[in-house]
Amino acid sequence: MLPYDHAEIDAAVEQACRELALDLVHAGSVHAWLAEPESDWPACCDRGCDPCVAALADAARRAKRILEAGRGKGVPSPEG
């Protein structure tokens, strides 16, 4: 489990979803992925799923970056 409280994780997931234009209805999935090692995340099957698990993984990685960037202080842009 990540060393952040539930509210911090929720805020980071919601911010990541907004930044990546991922509907917040999928925030629960992104949140759940953060509790698992990235090596256990599923891979894209190339069948055109919406959302693709690659998009969920991108959001989870972005949420991790937001959390690691000082819990919202000096958060790097998604491009950087």
KOLSE-703529 format. One record per atom (N, C-alpha, C, O): residue number from 1; atom name; z, x, y. Coordinates in nm, 2 decimals, m for minus. Example, Ala and Ser with C-alpha at 12.3 -4.5 7.8 and 13.67 -1.06 7.14 Angstrom:
BEGIN
<pt 1,"N",<0.78,1.32,m0.57>> <pt 1,"CA",<0.78,1.23,m0.45>> <pt 1,"C",<0.78,1.32,m0.33>> <pt 1,"O",<0.85,1.42,m0.33>> <pt 2,"N",<0.71,1.28,m0.22>> <pt 2,"CA",<0.71,1.37,m0.11>> <pt 2,"C",<0.79,1.29,0.00>> <pt 2,"O",<0.80,1.34,0.11>> 
***
This chain:
BEGIN
<pt 1,"N",<0.00,0.08,m0.12>> <pt 1,"CA",<0.00,0.00,0.00>> <pt 1,"C",<0.00,0.09,0.12>> <pt 1,"O",<0.06,0.20,0.13>> <pt 2,"N",<m0.06,0.04,0.23>> <pt 2,"CA",<m0.07,0.12,0.35>> <pt 2,"C",<0.07,0.12,0.42>> <pt 2,"O",<0.14,0.03,0.41>> <pt 3,"N",<0.09,0.23,0.49>> <pt 3,"CA",<0.23,0.24,0.56>> <pt 3,"C",<0.23,0.17,0.69>> <pt 3,"O",<0.28,0.23,0.79>> <pt 4,"N",<0.18,0.05,0.70>> <pt 4,"CA",<0.18,m0.03,0.82>> <pt 4,"C",<0.24,m0.16,0.79>> <pt 4,"O",<0.23,m0.21,0.68>> <pt 5,"N",<0.29,m0.23,0.89>> <pt 5,"CA",<0.34,m0.36,0.87>> <pt 5,"C",<0.23,m0.46,0.86>> <pt 5,"O",<0.12,m0.44,0.90>> <pt 6,"N",<0.26,m0.58,0.81>> <pt 6,"CA",<0.16,m0.68,0.78>> <pt 6,"C",<0.08,m0.72,0.91>> <pt 6,"O",<m0.04,m0.74,0.91>> <pt 7,"N",<0.15,m0.73,1.02>> <pt 7,"CA",<0.09,m0.77,1.15>> <pt 7,"C",<m0.01,m0.67,1.20>> <pt 7,"O",<m0.11,m0.70,1.25>> <pt 8,"N",<0.03,m0.54,1.18>> <pt 8,"CA",<m0.06,m0.43,1.22>> <pt 8,"C",<m0.19,m0.43,1.14>> <pt 8,"O",<m0.30,m0.42,1.19>> <pt 9,"N",<m0.17,m0.45,1.01>> <pt 9,"CA",<m0.29,m0.46,0.92>> <pt 9,"C",<m0.38,m0.58,0.96>> <pt 9,"O",<m0.50,m0.57,0.97>> <pt 10,"N",<m0.32,m0.69,0.97>> <pt 10,"CA",<m0.39,m0.81,1.01>> <pt 10,"C",<m0.47,m0.79,1.14>> <pt 10,"O",<m0.59,m0.83,1.15>> <pt 11,"N",<m0.41,m0.73,1.24>> <pt 11,"CA",<m0.48,m0.71,1.37>> <pt 11,"C",<m0.59,m0.61,1.35>> <pt 11,"O",<m0.70,m0.63,1.41>> <pt 12,"N",<m0.57,m0.51,1.27>> <pt 12,"CA",<m0.68,m0.41,1.25>> <pt 12,"C",<m0.80,m0.47,1.17>> <pt 12,"O",<m0.91,m0.45,1.21>> <pt 13,"N",<m0.77,m0.55,1.07>> <pt 13,"CA",<m0.87,m0.62,1.00>> <pt 13,"C",<m0.95,m0.71,1.08>> <pt 13,"O",<m1.07,m0.72,1.08>> <pt 14,"N",<m0.88,m0.79,1.16>> <pt 14,"CA",<m0.95,m0.89,1.25>> <pt 14,"C",<m1.04,m0.81,1.35>> <pt 14,"O",<m1.15,m0.85,1.38>> <pt 15,"N",<m0.99,m0.70,1.41>> <pt 15,"CA",<m1.06,m0.63,1.50>> <pt 15,"C",<m1.19,m0.57,1.44>> <pt 15,"O",<m1.30,m0.57,1.49>> <pt 16,"N",<m1.17,m0.51,1.32>> <pt 16,"CA",<m1.28,m0.46,1.24>> <pt 16,"C",<m1.39,m0.56,1.21>> <pt 16,"O",<m1.51,m0.54,1.23>> <pt 17,"N",<m1.34,m0.68,1.17>> <pt 17,"CA",<m1.44,m0.79,1.14>> <pt 17,"C",<m1.52,m0.83,1.27>> <pt 17,"O",<m1.64,m0.85,1.26>> <pt 18,"N",<m1.45,m0.84,1.38>> <pt 18,"CA",<m1.51,m0.88,1.51>> <pt 18,"C",<m1.61,m0.77,1.54>> <pt 18,"O",<m1.73,m0.80,1.58>> <pt 19,"N",<m1.58,m0.64,1.54>> <pt 19,"CA",<m1.66,m0.53,1.58>> <pt 19,"C",<m1.79,m0.53,1.49>> <pt 19,"O",<m1.90,m0.50,1.54>> <pt 20,"N",<m1.78,m0.56,1.36>> <pt 20,"CA",<m1.89,m0.56,1.27>> <pt 20,"C",<m1.96,m0.69,1.25>> <pt 20,"O",<m2.04,m0.71,1.16>> <pt 21,"N",<m1.92,m0.79,1.33>> <pt 21,"CA",<m1.98,m0.92,1.33>> <pt 21,"C",<m1.97,m0.98,1.19>> <pt 21,"O",<m2.06,m1.05,1.14>> <pt 22,"N",<m1.85,m0.96,1.12>> <pt 22,"CA",<m1.82,m1.02,1.00>> <pt 22,"C",<m1.73,m1.14,1.02>> <pt 22,"O",<m1.63,m1.13,1.08>> <pt 23,"N",<m1.77,m1.26,0.97>> <pt 23,"CA",<m1.69,m1.38,0.99>> <pt 23,"C",<m1.55,m1.36,0.95>> <pt 23,"O",<m1.52,m1.30,0.84>> <pt 24,"N",<m1.46,m1.41,1.03>> <pt 24,"CA",<m1.31,m1.39,1.00>> <pt 24,"C",<m1.27,m1.46,0.88>> <pt 24,"O",<m1.16,m1.43,0.83>> <pt 25,"N",<m1.35,m1.55,0.83>> <pt 25,"CA",<m1.32,m1.61,0.70>> <pt 25,"C",<m1.31,m1.51,0.59>> <pt 25,"O",<m1.24,m1.53,0.48>> <pt 26,"N",<m1.37,m1.39,0.61>> <pt 26,"CA",<m1.37,m1.29,0.51>> <pt 26,"C",<m1.26,m1.18,0.53>> <pt 26,"O",<m1.25,m1.09,0.46>> <pt 27,"N",<m1.18,m1.21,0.63>> <pt 27,"CA",<m1.07,m1.11,0.66>> <pt 27,"C",<m0.97,m1.09,0.55>> <pt 27,"O",<m0.92,m0.98,0.53>> <pt 28,"N",<m0.94,m1.20,0.47>> <pt 28,"CA",<m0.85,m1.19,0.36>> <pt 28,"C",<m0.91,m1.10,0.25>> <pt 28,"O",<m0.83,m1.02,0.19>> <pt 29,"N",<m1.04,m1.10,0.23>> <pt 29,"CA",<m1.09,m1.01,0.13>> <pt 29,"C",<m1.08,m0.86,0.18>> <pt 29,"O",<m1.05,m0.77,0.11>> <pt 30,"N",<m1.11,m0.84,0.31>> <pt 30,"CA",<m1.10,m0.71,0.37>> <pt 30,"C",<m0.96,m0.66,0.36>> <pt 30,"O",<m0.93,m0.54,0.32>> <pt 31,"N",<m0.86,m0.74,0.39>> <pt 31,"CA",<m0.72,m0.71,0.38>> <pt 31,"C",<m0.68,m0.67,0.24>> <pt 31,"O",<m0.61,m0.57,0.22>> <pt 32,"N",<m0.73,m0.74,0.14>> <pt 32,"CA",<m0.70,m0.71,0.00>> <pt 32,"C",<m0.75,m0.58,m0.04>> <pt 32,"O",<m0.69,m0.50,m0.11>> <pt 33,"N",<m0.87,m0.54,0.01>> <pt 33,"CA",<m0.93,m0.42,m0.03>> <pt 33,"C",<m0.85,m0.30,0.02>> <pt 33,"O",<m0.85,m0.19,m0.04>> <pt 34,"N",<m0.78,m0.32,0.13>> <pt 34,"CA",<m0.70,m0.21,0.19>> <pt 34,"C",<m0.58,m0.17,0.10>> <pt 34,"O",<m0.53,m0.05,0.11>> <pt 35,"N",<m0.54,m0.25,0.01>> <pt 35,"CA",<m0.44,m0.22,m0.09>> <pt 35,"C",<m0.49,m0.15,m0.21>> <pt 35,"O",<m0.41,m0.10,m0.29>> <pt 36,"N",<m0.62,m0.14,m0.22>> <pt 36,"CA",<m0.68,m0.07,m0.34>> <pt 36,"C",<m0.74,0.06,m0.30>> <pt 36,"O",<m0.79,0.08,m0.18>> <pt 37,"N",<m0.74,0.16,m0.39>> <pt 37,"CA",<m0.81,0.29,m0.36>> <pt 37,"C",<m0.96,0.26,m0.34>> <pt 37,"O",<m1.02,0.18,m0.41>> <pt 38,"N",<m1.02,0.33,m0.25>> <pt 38,"CA",<m1.16,0.30,m0.22>> <pt 38,"C",<m1.25,0.32,m0.34>> <pt 38,"O",<m1.35,0.26,m0.36>> <pt 39,"N",<m1.21,0.41,m0.43>> <pt 39,"CA",<m1.28,0.43,m0.56>> <pt 39,"C",<m1.29,0.31,m0.65>> <pt 39,"O",<m1.37,0.30,m0.73>> <pt 40,"N",<m1.20,0.22,m0.62>> <pt 40,"CA",<m1.19,0.09,m0.70>> <pt 40,"C",<m1.27,m0.02,m0.64>> <pt 40,"O",<m1.29,m0.13,m0.70>> <pt 41,"N",<m1.32,0.00,m0.52>> <pt 41,"CA",<m1.40,m0.11,m0.45>> <pt 41,"C",<m1.53,m0.12,m0.52>> <pt 41,"O",<m1.59,m0.03,m0.56>> <pt 42,"N",<m1.58,m0.25,m0.53>> <pt 42,"CA",<m1.71,m0.27,m0.60>> <pt 42,"C",<m1.83,m0.22,m0.51>> <pt 42,"O",<m1.82,m0.20,m0.39>> <pt 43,"N",<m1.93,m0.19,m0.58>> <pt 43,"CA",<m2.05,m0.14,m0.52>> <pt 43,"C",<m2.15,m0.25,m0.50>> <pt 43,"O",<m2.15,m0.35,m0.57>> <pt 44,"N",<m2.24,m0.23,m0.40>> <pt 44,"CA",<m2.35,m0.33,m0.38>> <pt 44,"C",<m2.43,m0.35,m0.50>> <pt 44,"O",<m2.47,m0.25,m0.57>> <pt 45,"N",<m2.47,m0.47,m0.53>> <pt 45,"CA",<m2.55,m0.50,m0.65>> <pt 45,"C",<m2.70,m0.52,m0.61>> <pt 45,"O",<m2.78,m0.54,m0.69>> <pt 46,"N",<m2.73,m0.52,m0.48>> <pt 46,"CA",<m2.87,m0.53,m0.43>> <pt 46,"C",<m2.93,m0.67,m0.46>> <pt 46,"O",<m3.05,m0.68,m0.48>> <pt 47,"N",<m2.85,m0.77,m0.46>> <pt 47,"CA",<m2.90,m0.91,m0.49>> <pt 47,"C",<m2.89,m1.00,m0.37>> <pt 47,"O",<m2.92,m1.12,m0.38>> <pt 48,"N",<m2.87,m0.94,m0.25>> <pt 48,"CA",<m2.87,m1.01,m0.13>> <pt 48,"C",<m2.75,m1.10,m0.10>> <pt 48,"O",<m2.76,m1.21,m0.04>> <pt 49,"N",<m2.64,m1.07,m0.16>> <pt 49,"CA",<m2.51,m1.14,m0.14>> <pt 49,"C",<m2.48,m1.15,0.01>> <pt 49,"O",<m2.51,m1.06,0.08>> <pt 50,"N",<m2.42,m1.26,0.05>> <pt 50,"CA",<m2.37,m1.28,0.19>> <pt 50,"C",<m2.23,m1.32,0.19>> <pt 50,"O",<m2.20,m1.44,0.16>> <pt 51,"N",<m2.14,m1.24,0.23>> <pt 51,"CA",<m2.16,m1.10,0.28>> <pt 51,"C",<m2.17,m1.01,0.16>> <pt 51,"O",<m2.12,m1.03,0.05>> <pt 52,"N",<m2.25,m0.90,0.18>> <pt 52,"CA",<m2.26,m0.79,0.08>> <pt 52,"C",<m2.12,m0.72,0.08>> <pt 52,"O",<m2.05,m0.71,0.18>> <pt 53,"N",<m2.09,m0.68,m0.04>> <pt 53,"CA",<m1.96,m0.60,m0.05>> <pt 53,"C",<m1.97,m0.47,0.03>> <pt 53,"O",<m1.86,m0.42,0.07>> <pt 54,"N",<m2.09,m0.42,0.06>> <pt 54,"CA",<m2.10,m0.31,0.15>> <pt 54,"C",<m2.05,m0.34,0.29>> <pt 54,"O",<m1.98,m0.26,0.35>> <pt 55,"N",<m2.07,m0.47,0.34>> <pt 55,"CA",<m2.02,m0.51,0.47>> <pt 55,"C",<m1.87,m0.52,0.46>> <pt 55,"O",<m1.80,m0.48,0.56>> <pt 56,"N",<m1.82,m0.57,0.35>> <pt 56,"CA",<m1.67,m0.58,0.34>> <pt 56,"C",<m1.61,m0.44,0.34>> <pt 56,"O",<m1.50,m0.42,0.40>> <pt 57,"N",<m1.67,m0.35,0.27>> <pt 57,"CA",<m1.62,m0.21,0.26>> <pt 57,"C",<m1.63,m0.15,0.40>> <pt 57,"O",<m1.54,m0.08,0.44>> <pt 58,"N",<m1.74,m0.17,0.47>> <pt 58,"CA",<m1.75,m0.12,0.61>> <pt 58,"C",<m1.63,m0.17,0.69>> <pt 58,"O",<m1.57,m0.09,0.77>> <pt 59,"N",<m1.60,m0.29,0.68>> <pt 59,"CA",<m1.49,m0.35,0.76>> <pt 59,"C",<m1.36,m0.29,0.72>> <pt 59,"O",<m1.27,m0.27,0.80>> <pt 60,"N",<m1.34,m0.27,0.59>> <pt 60,"CA",<m1.21,m0.21,0.54>> <pt 60,"C",<m1.20,m0.07,0.59>> <pt 60,"O",<m1.09,m0.03,0.63>> <pt 61,"N",<m1.31,0.01,0.59>> <pt 61,"CA",<m1.30,0.14,0.64>> <pt 61,"C",<m1.27,0.15,0.79>> <pt 61,"O",<m1.20,0.23,0.84>> <pt 62,"N",<m1.33,0.05,0.86>> <pt 62,"CA",<m1.31,0.05,1.00>> <pt 62,"C",<m1.17,0.01,1.03>> <pt 62,"O",<m1.10,0.07,1.12>> <pt 63,"N",<m1.11,m0.08,0.96>> <pt 63,"CA",<m0.97,m0.12,0.97>> <pt 63,"C",<m0.88,0.00,0.95>> <pt 63,"O",<m0.78,0.02,1.02>> <pt 64,"N",<m0.91,0.08,0.85>> <pt 64,"CA",<m0.83,0.20,0.82>> <pt 64,"C",<m0.84,0.29,0.94>> <pt 64,"O",<m0.73,0.35,0.98>> <pt 65,"N",<m0.96,0.31,1.00>> <pt 65,"CA",<m0.97,0.40,1.11>> <pt 65,"C",<m0.89,0.35,1.23>> <pt 65,"O",<m0.83,0.43,1.30>> <pt 66,"N",<m0.89,0.22,1.25>> <pt 66,"CA",<m0.82,0.16,1.36>> <pt 66,"C",<m0.67,0.19,1.34>> <pt 66,"O",<m0.60,0.23,1.43>> <pt 67,"N",<m0.62,0.17,1.22>> <pt 67,"CA",<m0.48,0.19,1.19>> <pt 67,"C",<m0.44,0.34,1.21>> <pt 67,"O",<m0.34,0.37,1.26>> <pt 68,"N",<m0.53,0.43,1.15>> <pt 68,"CA",<m0.50,0.57,1.16>> <pt 68,"C",<m0.51,0.63,1.30>> <pt 68,"O",<m0.46,0.74,1.33>> <pt 69,"N",<m0.58,0.56,1.39>> <pt 69,"CA",<m0.60,0.61,1.53>> <pt 69,"C",<m0.48,0.58,1.61>> <pt 69,"O",<m0.49,0.58,1.74>> <pt 70,"N",<m0.36,0.56,1.56>> <pt 70,"CA",<m0.24,0.54,1.64>> <pt 70,"C",<m0.21,0.40,1.66>> <pt 70,"O",<m0.15,0.36,1.76>> <pt 71,"N",<m0.24,0.31,1.56>> <pt 71,"CA",<m0.20,0.17,1.57>> <pt 71,"C",<m0.25,0.11,1.70>> <pt 71,"O",<m0.18,0.04,1.77>> <pt 72,"N",<m0.38,0.13,1.73>> <pt 72,"CA",<m0.44,0.06,1.84>> <pt 72,"C",<m0.45,0.15,1.97>> <pt 72,"O",<m0.51,0.10,2.07>> <pt 73,"N",<m0.40,0.27,1.96>> <pt 73,"CA",<m0.40,0.36,2.08>> <pt 73,"C",<m0.51,0.46,2.06>> <pt 73,"O",<m0.52,0.53,1.97>> <pt 74,"N",<m0.60,0.46,2.16>> <pt 74,"CA",<m0.71,0.55,2.15>> <pt 74,"C",<m0.80,0.53,2.03>> <pt 74,"O",<m0.85,0.62,1.97>> <pt 75,"N",<m0.83,0.40,2.00>> <pt 75,"CA",<m0.91,0.37,1.89>> <pt 75,"C",<m1.06,0.41,1.91>> <pt 75,"O",<m1.12,0.38,2.01>> <pt 76,"N",<m1.11,0.49,1.81>> <pt 76,"CA",<m1.24,0.54,1.83>> <pt 76,"C",<m1.34,0.43,1.81>> <pt 76,"O",<m1.31,0.33,1.74>> <pt 77,"N",<m1.46,0.44,1.87>> <pt 77,"CA",<m1.56,0.34,1.86>> <pt 77,"C",<m1.62,0.34,1.72>> <pt 77,"O",<m1.60,0.44,1.65>> <pt 78,"N",<m1.68,0.23,1.67>> <pt 78,"CA",<m1.73,0.23,1.54>> <pt 78,"C",<m1.84,0.34,1.52>> <pt 78,"O",<m1.87,0.38,1.40>> <pt 79,"N",<m1.91,0.38,1.63>> <pt 79,"CA",<m2.01,0.48,1.61>> <pt 79,"C",<m1.95,0.62,1.60>> <pt 79,"O",<m2.02,0.71,1.56>> <pt 80,"N",<m1.83,0.64,1.65>> <pt 80,"CA",<m1.78,0.78,1.66>> <pt 80,"C",<m1.68,0.82,1.56>> <pt 80,"O",<m1.63,0.93,1.56>> 
***
